[in-house]
Structure formats: structure tokens, C-alpha cells
């Protein structure tokens, strides 16, 4: 039985959507056991509306009395709100009472709790958030990092590439995922010193299929399975994509409502429009896995509704069953970063003389 602990009070629509999603997840996966952390009275009231619609023997409630909200300072909140749903969920995960965790709460609080309570895998320089971005092939591109690390060093970006590559293999069965580095051009000389050095190091990493520098448009075009980025740039790219998806949907709606003829056209092309809308809906693919922690953690969107949060629960369960953390550790351990960095610096120094 795969045990996933849920931060039931984290998110804009908690605990209603979290409870509904948990029931959906239990019905979809008979080998799943869920632990819901949050206000017991509120959770039971939500479950009462779903009586006899799920297997109650695979659902447990752990009562908590506090909630970390978006206005709290993350580090202070994690340290002082010891009985919050977020902190208790991470503590249960740390104690081995669960195999993975899902939260739609404050991103800062989830990242802080992940590092302070769980800790990172040995050998990982920094954990990173890795959301799934829908692409035109009907698949997804993994964007790593998208906000956990605003300022990075080359070793951080290299680890992001390795961790996301392991994620693609363990969870999605992509045998040799293509890894690209998000940059302002494909040539080796493009980008800041950070990108140039990272590009040189990634070329020497044998355990991943590095295909070189890639541009922002390649995220949704499907030329790569993994796009590596610092958290600042990655977050900007992700938010731009989300905004573009909303804009396209709005433009289509306005265009088809223009007159009778356009409304008839909308009826005739309904399946195509729905396909476009669904392919651009990032919420359908779940949340972002927090790669590099000692256990599986999935950060759902703050405004997640039940379907999206249920997809995040399924993500966490699949990652646990795919031995994600073990595969990340194995990949990181297989590379002598000190030797590769030394070789790269020698080559760079020689080319400058």
C-alpha cells in the first residue's frame, strides 16, 4: 500500500477540494492509503457529503489546529506553527508514516519545510521544483527549476538536469530523456557566464542525454523532455506560458461569440477547440515535484480544484512506486562533479589565452 500524506488545509479552496480530490484518488487507485492533516471537524463535514462513495478504511485524519497562510513569512511560520497542517504532514513523512506528500499550500512554506524538516538527498546541491508543461505533442516538458532557487551556480543547474532526467525515467518511463538548457540562443557562446559554464559541464555528463542550449519556445514545442533553468528564469517562463494559455482561451471565446456565423463555426469545431483548451491546461497534469528531497513531495497549484489535486496525488504515488529518490541519488552519486568542473575550468582557461 502506497501511503500519501495530504496537507488538507493548504490551498485557496481547502479543505473542500482536497477532500474531494482524495476521494477521487482513492477510487482511482485501490493500492493507495491517504492521511489527511487538518481540522478534523471541517474534514469530517466534507467527507459526510461523500459518505459511502469511498473506502473509508484507506483514509485517516490527523487533527491539526493551525494553518500556514499566504501572508505568513515561510521560515518563521514553519518554525512557530508546529501544529499546522503543513508542518505536521512533513513531520509524518519524516517519521516514515507516509511515503510521499502533497500540498497546495504556500510555496515558500512547502519549500522551507521540505529543507528544514525532511532535508535534501546527500550529494544534491539544491532541491528544485519541477512542474510539467503541456507541449504540442500531447506530452509534457519538465521545467526544472521554476522558483525554488532564484540564484544558481553551474553545479546547481547540472544537478537539476540529472534529477529531472531521473524523474522522467522513473515516473514517465522515458528511457533516454532529452535535456536542454534554457538560454537566449542555441550557440555555445550564448547566455551569461552561468549558462556558458553549465553548458560546458553538461556536455561531459554521460548519465544524461544533453542536447545543448534551447530557447523558450522549445518548452512547448516538445524538442526536449527536460528544460533546465535557474528558478528566476524558469518561473518567468512558466507564468508566461500560463498567461498565454489563458489569453488564447479568451481570444477564442470572444472570436466565436462575435456573430451568428462565428457561433455556428464554434459548434462545428467544438471538438477541436476543446482539444486545444485541454492541451494547454497545465492543471490537468498535476503539480510540481520538489526534486532532491529525501522523500517524494509534490507541490500543487494554490488554486487547485479537485481534478488537479487528484492528479498531484497520483503523481506522488507514481513517483514513490518508481523509486524516484533512489534513482536521483544513484544518478548524482555516479558523477564525479569535482573532476568534471576541474576539466571544464582548464578548457575554459585555455580558450581565453
NUDREN-634380 format. One record per residue (C-alpha): residue number from 0; x, y, z. Coordinates in steps of 0.001 Angstrom, whole numbers, plus 500000, padded with zeros to 6 digits. Layout:
REM NUDREN-634380
{NUM, {X, Y, Z}}
...
***
This chain:
REM NUDREN-634380
{0, {500000, 500000, 500000}}
{1, {501376, 503406, 498974}}
{2, {500856, 505963, 501747}}
{3, {500498, 509627, 500827}}
{4, {500035, 512370, 503433}}
{5, {497877, 515333, 502408}}
{6, {498129, 518923, 503618}}
{7, {494336, 519249, 503669}}
{8, {494271, 522884, 504800}}
{9, {496759, 524223, 502232}}
{10, {495355, 525966, 499167}}
{11, {492753, 528515, 498121}}
{12, {489856, 526056, 498295}}
{13, {490914, 523893, 501236}}
{14, {489718, 521617, 502634}}
{15, {486787, 521117, 500242}}
{16, {488753, 520445, 497060}}
{17, {491457, 518476, 498898}}
{18, {488873, 516131, 500413}}
{19, {487026, 515697, 497126}}
{20, {490321, 515018, 495349}}
{21, {491324, 512478, 497991}}
{22, {488117, 510537, 497424}}
{23, {488690, 510633, 493666}}
{24, {492236, 509378, 494135}}
{25, {491155, 506536, 496429}}
{26, {488537, 505387, 493931}}
{27, {491034, 505528, 491056}}
{28, {493826, 503668, 492891}}
{29, {492987, 500677, 495067}}
{30, {496557, 500429, 496381}}
{31, {496505, 503934, 497868}}
{32, {496257, 504959, 501540}}
{33, {495768, 508637, 502399}}
{34, {496455, 510578, 505606}}
{35, {494672, 513941, 505711}}
{36, {496217, 516550, 508023}}
{37, {493940, 519393, 509040}}
{38, {490954, 520479, 511095}}
{39, {489140, 517227, 511849}}
{40, {485711, 518859, 512150}}
{41, {485946, 520512, 508755}}
{42, {487351, 517418, 507058}}
{43, {484667, 515146, 508514}}
{44, {481972, 517589, 507414}}
{45, {483293, 517389, 503849}}
{46, {483540, 513595, 503983}}
{47, {479969, 513365, 505259}}
{48, {478829, 514732, 501894}}
{49, {480626, 511815, 500221}}
{50, {479501, 509015, 502533}}
{51, {479639, 505517, 501018}}
{52, {481470, 506868, 497952}}
{53, {484945, 505780, 499024}}
{54, {486800, 503135, 501033}}
{55, {486995, 504701, 504493}}
{56, {489465, 502030, 505647}}
{57, {492112, 503626, 503414}}
{58, {491683, 507155, 504720}}
{59, {492951, 508570, 508010}}
{60, {492589, 512015, 509582}}
{61, {495293, 513618, 511719}}
{62, {493852, 516629, 513529}}
{63, {495804, 519902, 513439}}
{64, {494930, 523272, 514937}}
{65, {496915, 525729, 512824}}
{66, {497187, 526798, 509186}}
{67, {500074, 528476, 507375}}
{68, {498561, 531020, 505004}}
{69, {499986, 533054, 502131}}
{70, {500624, 536069, 504372}}
{71, {502904, 534177, 506764}}
{72, {506669, 534502, 506490}}
{73, {507610, 530904, 505477}}
{74, {510646, 530298, 507705}}
{75, {509017, 531872, 510764}}
{76, {505737, 530031, 510161}}
{77, {507386, 526611, 509797}}
{78, {509360, 527178, 512999}}
{79, {506485, 528574, 515100}}
{80, {503313, 526927, 513763}}
{81, {504290, 523450, 514899}}
{82, {500703, 522174, 514750}}
{83, {499925, 523491, 511278}}
{84, {498688, 521041, 508650}}
{85, {501829, 521662, 506575}}
{86, {504359, 521083, 509354}}
{87, {502535, 518036, 510754}}
{88, {502312, 516493, 507275}}
{89, {506050, 516903, 506755}}
{90, {506756, 515518, 510213}}
{91, {504707, 512390, 509480}}
{92, {506628, 511963, 506235}}
{93, {509946, 512392, 508039}}
{94, {508929, 509801, 510653}}
{95, {508202, 507221, 507965}}
{96, {504435, 507182, 508477}}
{97, {503963, 508116, 504827}}
{98, {505877, 507577, 501592}}
{99, {505043, 510867, 499898}}
{100, {503356, 514218, 500487}}
{101, {501071, 516543, 498532}}
{102, {500307, 520179, 499379}}
{103, {498742, 523155, 497620}}
{104, {499706, 525472, 500441}}
{105, {502198, 528323, 500495}}
{106, {505058, 527524, 498119}}
{107, {507536, 529177, 500463}}
{108, {506299, 527148, 503427}}
{109, {506438, 523872, 501478}}
{110, {509979, 524594, 500279}}
{111, {511098, 525642, 503760}}
{112, {509509, 522641, 505465}}
{113, {510993, 520347, 502845}}
{114, {514513, 521563, 503534}}
{115, {514271, 522081, 507317}}
{116, {512193, 519036, 508258}}
{117, {512939, 516465, 505551}}
{118, {516330, 517551, 504294}}
{119, {517874, 517015, 500888}}
{120, {519394, 513880, 499471}}
{121, {523113, 513521, 500148}}
{122, {525075, 514833, 497195}}
{123, {522321, 517130, 495890}}
{124, {523491, 520751, 495958}}
{125, {519970, 522197, 495979}}
{126, {516442, 520775, 495630}}
{127, {514331, 522163, 492762}}
{128, {510700, 522444, 491718}}
{129, {509891, 520606, 488513}}
{130, {506443, 521288, 487004}}
{131, {505093, 519577, 483908}}
{132, {504381, 521901, 480973}}
{133, {501993, 520568, 478277}}
{134, {503520, 520620, 474799}}
{135, {502096, 520432, 471278}}
{136, {502843, 516704, 471000}}
{137, {500253, 515971, 473677}}
{138, {503030, 515139, 476131}}
{139, {504807, 517230, 478761}}
{140, {508105, 519051, 479128}}
{141, {509692, 519081, 482588}}
{142, {510839, 522564, 483593}}
{143, {513463, 522416, 486340}}
{144, {513749, 524761, 488291}}
{145, {510680, 527047, 488337}}
{146, {511118, 529076, 491514}}
{147, {512892, 527294, 494348}}
{148, {516341, 528754, 493570}}
{149, {516432, 532290, 492217}}
{150, {520233, 532499, 492068}}
{151, {522189, 529460, 490932}}
{152, {525675, 528165, 490284}}
{153, {526551, 525790, 487436}}
{154, {526597, 522777, 489769}}
{155, {523004, 523529, 490761}}
{156, {521806, 523576, 487148}}
{157, {523724, 520385, 486405}}
{158, {522027, 518659, 489343}}
{159, {518651, 519953, 488124}}
{160, {519285, 518259, 484793}}
{161, {520242, 514965, 486408}}
{162, {517316, 514987, 488856}}
{163, {514724, 515827, 486216}}
{164, {516197, 513207, 483895}}
{165, {515829, 510601, 486659}}
{166, {512259, 511845, 487207}}
{167, {511414, 511377, 483516}}
{168, {512805, 507842, 483611}}
{169, {511323, 506742, 486948}}
{170, {507835, 508212, 486650}}
{171, {507137, 508545, 482927}}
{172, {509196, 505698, 481505}}
{173, {511230, 507884, 479118}}
{174, {514341, 505769, 478633}}
{175, {516695, 508454, 477341}}
{176, {515104, 511855, 478057}}
{177, {516449, 514795, 476056}}
{178, {517801, 517511, 478355}}
{179, {518167, 521113, 477213}}
{180, {519461, 524266, 478931}}
{181, {517112, 527277, 478742}}
{182, {519096, 530083, 477136}}
{183, {518731, 533065, 474789}}
{184, {520158, 531126, 471859}}
{185, {521407, 527690, 470883}}
{186, {525068, 528573, 470245}}
{187, {527669, 527664, 472864}}
{188, {528716, 531294, 473364}}
{189, {525173, 532467, 474191}}
{190, {523978, 533402, 477675}}
{191, {525683, 534631, 480813}}
{192, {528821, 533056, 482256}}
{193, {526488, 530818, 484295}}
{194, {524938, 529357, 481140}}
{195, {528211, 529011, 479265}}
{196, {529893, 527115, 482088}}
{197, {526812, 524984, 482740}}
{198, {526578, 524116, 479053}}
{199, {530240, 523030, 479036}}
{200, {529777, 520838, 482122}}
{201, {526528, 519237, 480932}}
{202, {528303, 518109, 477762}}
{203, {530600, 515985, 479932}}
{204, {527838, 514281, 481963}}
{205, {527477, 510799, 480496}}
{206, {524448, 509725, 482535}}
{207, {522090, 512191, 480792}}
{208, {521186, 512848, 477168}}
{209, {522150, 516513, 476939}}
{210, {521135, 518106, 473632}}
{211, {522527, 521612, 474230}}
{212, {521164, 525127, 474656}}
{213, {517486, 525633, 473864}}
{214, {515229, 528669, 473659}}
{215, {511984, 529410, 475497}}
{216, {509801, 528420, 472548}}
{217, {511175, 524887, 472741}}
{218, {509457, 524287, 476102}}
{219, {506048, 523844, 474487}}
{220, {507249, 522634, 471131}}
{221, {508467, 519321, 472536}}
{222, {512066, 519379, 471284}}
{223, {513229, 518388, 474762}}
{224, {511813, 516284, 477584}}
{225, {513603, 518301, 480275}}
{226, {514382, 522022, 480225}}
{227, {516949, 523133, 482821}}
{228, {516770, 526656, 484218}}
{229, {517536, 528765, 487238}}
{230, {514425, 529333, 489360}}
{231, {514019, 533006, 488437}}
{232, {514036, 532463, 484667}}
{233, {512070, 529239, 484932}}
{234, {509332, 530896, 486962}}
{235, {509043, 533723, 484442}}
{236, {508784, 531180, 481620}}
{237, {506150, 529132, 483433}}
{238, {503996, 532174, 484285}}
{239, {504295, 533471, 480711}}
{240, {503094, 530096, 479401}}
{241, {500168, 530071, 481839}}
{242, {499219, 533608, 480776}}
{243, {499473, 532686, 477103}}
{244, {497161, 529705, 477609}}
{245, {494553, 531923, 479300}}
{246, {494893, 534568, 476597}}
{247, {494393, 532036, 473779}}
{248, {491282, 530670, 475508}}
{249, {489847, 534165, 475991}}
{250, {490588, 535221, 472405}}
{251, {488863, 532089, 471065}}
{252, {485779, 532689, 473205}}
{253, {485477, 536315, 472109}}
{254, {486063, 535446, 468471}}
{255, {483421, 532723, 468355}}
{256, {480833, 534942, 470069}}
{257, {481267, 537755, 467539}}
{258, {478210, 536955, 465409}}
{259, {475844, 534169, 464377}}
{260, {478230, 532780, 461778}}
{261, {481158, 532548, 464208}}
{262, {478888, 530858, 466763}}
{263, {477918, 528256, 464157}}
{264, {481610, 527774, 463375}}
{265, {482237, 527253, 467090}}
{266, {479624, 524483, 467199}}
{267, {481137, 522773, 464158}}
{268, {484665, 522954, 465536}}
{269, {483798, 522243, 469172}}
{270, {485946, 519126, 469471}}
{271, {488983, 520939, 468050}}
{272, {488517, 523880, 470427}}
{273, {488177, 521533, 473391}}
{274, {491330, 519720, 472321}}
{275, {493286, 522984, 472172}}
{276, {491952, 524074, 475563}}
{277, {492729, 520723, 477162}}
{278, {496234, 520579, 475696}}
{279, {497034, 523992, 477203}}
{280, {495517, 523234, 480610}}
{281, {498524, 522859, 482912}}
{282, {496291, 521932, 485846}}
{283, {495360, 518609, 484239}}
{284, {498909, 517290, 484653}}
{285, {499084, 517910, 488416}}
{286, {501668, 519830, 490411}}
{287, {505420, 520256, 490615}}
{288, {507590, 517580, 492204}}
{289, {510156, 519002, 494654}}
{290, {513182, 517078, 493390}}
{291, {516206, 516453, 495591}}
{292, {514477, 515959, 498939}}
{293, {514897, 512729, 500903}}
{294, {511286, 511737, 500110}}
{295, {508695, 512478, 497434}}
{296, {506944, 515851, 497756}}
{297, {504503, 517307, 495207}}
{298, {503523, 520973, 495327}}
{299, {500101, 521501, 493759}}
{300, {498857, 524799, 492389}}
{301, {497495, 527100, 495085}}
{302, {494171, 527356, 493239}}
{303, {493928, 523621, 492554}}
{304, {490457, 522210, 492152}}
{305, {489717, 518541, 492847}}
{306, {490788, 517136, 489464}}
{307, {494135, 518917, 489557}}
{308, {494825, 517958, 493175}}
{309, {493850, 514337, 492467}}
{310, {496368, 514365, 489607}}
{311, {499003, 515600, 492070}}
{312, {498191, 512718, 494425}}
{313, {498563, 510274, 491530}}
{314, {501893, 511953, 490649}}
{315, {503186, 511409, 494172}}
{316, {502093, 507767, 494251}}
{317, {503705, 507043, 490874}}
{318, {506947, 508733, 491942}}
{319, {507073, 506639, 495115}}
{320, {506447, 503420, 493189}}
{321, {509074, 504380, 490631}}
{322, {511698, 504760, 493404}}
{323, {512312, 508353, 492336}}
{324, {514505, 509429, 495254}}
{325, {516679, 506324, 494954}}
{326, {517183, 506902, 491221}}
{327, {518102, 510544, 491753}}
{328, {520638, 509563, 494403}}
{329, {522109, 506877, 492171}}
{330, {522494, 509284, 489255}}
{331, {524076, 512032, 491369}}
{332, {526445, 509558, 493041}}
{333, {527598, 508255, 489653}}
{334, {529150, 511585, 488635}}
{335, {532448, 512983, 489930}}
{336, {531499, 516660, 489759}}
{337, {534827, 517898, 491134}}
{338, {536777, 516208, 488336}}
{339, {534381, 517426, 485634}}
{340, {534419, 521008, 486930}}
{341, {538225, 520969, 487032}}
{342, {538412, 519729, 483425}}
{343, {535919, 522369, 482300}}
{344, {537833, 525176, 484003}}
{345, {541069, 524019, 482328}}
{346, {539428, 524065, 478907}}
{347, {537845, 527467, 479553}}
{348, {541147, 528928, 480765}}
{349, {542965, 527553, 477712}}
{350, {540429, 529059, 475301}}
{351, {540809, 532514, 476906}}
{352, {544606, 532600, 476498}}
***
